[in-house]
């Protein structure tokens, strides 16, 4: 499980974006049923008010809609029925978790996927072009 850095959402390749929606639904289910996502990469969700996770999920849903992907919200609403009632400023989402260090980690993870041909070259190029000045990346040079 992983929540991609919030700044990457609009640049995520199709597979990672669609998978992120599934991750959010799984996390919502685990929080509801077990009280925690119970995975080392996402347990930090519990350090923030639930509104942060819900806002992040809305960010994923909105990007999917912008791209014309189907996004069935019924499962998420089953576990988080009030999710449309929360509003939070985008910049506040996971404010000290989704920092520059986490962005760099997320970029390196995506780069590894590109190097292993798990991300199409054209989709990686979009990420590379946007973030090449932020951190040294190998692919695309």
Secondary structure by P-SEA (a helix, b strand, c coil): cccccccccccccaaaaaaaaaaaaaaaaaaaaccccccccccccccccaaaaaaaaaaaaaaaaaaccccccccccccccccccbbbbccccccccccaaaaaaaaaaaaaaaaaccccaaaaaaaaaaccccccccccc
